Amino acid sequence: FNNMRAPAALVGGSIVPMGFAATPEPNANDSKFIKRLKLLHMIIAILSLSSEIIAVTYSTVAINKLSESIIAPTTSVTVLLKRDFELQWLGCNVNFLLGLLGFASMLGIRAWIVFGPKIGKISILAVGSVISHCLSVINHGISHGDGSGSGSGTFGSKFFWY
């Protein structure tokens, strides 16, 4: 779980200046579209930071549980996670990834707001491509499960399962 706690904290720390300290503020001269983009940017910043905080919380609680509780021995880490920590593992991973994807979305939206539609379209398409690729990598990893060949679904199925 510590492999997720530090990256989640780093991403969360990156969201704060981009999403709040240097957030583009709406003004009277903005078009309706730009006003909506600025609002969307703020909403994504709030949700992304919240997701990263949840990921840090899940991982911290799991680490404490591992160090403070007596846990029956298992044959592998996979068995331990599935038996005793599946919700924490999924909660930590799902929230970390949602925050990370939200952070990427903020990059594309900010580029549109700051540099206009020419650069904005390119950045939104690039970020969309990166997000699609990330989701593909996640689905591939989840579909292979624990390596035994018995895939355990997709990101979406695990996300909505809990």
Sequence and secondary structure as in RCSB ss.txt:
>XXXX:A:sequence
FNNMRAPAALVGGSIVPMGFAATPEPNANDSKFIKRLKLLHMIIAILSLSSEIIAVTYSTVAINKLSESIIAPTT
SVTVLLKRDFELQWLGCNVNFLLGLLGFASMLGIRAWIVFGPKIGKISILAVGSVISHCLSVINHGISHGDGSGS
GSGTFGSKFFWY
>XXXX:A:secstr
 HHHHHHHHHHHHHHHIIIIIT     TTS HHHHHHHHHHHHHHHHHHHHHHHHHHHHHHHHHHHHHS     S
SHHHHHHHHSHHHHHHHHHHHHHHHHHHHHHHHHHHHHHH HHHHHHHHHHHHHHHHHHHHHHHHHHHTTTTTS 
    HHHHHHH 
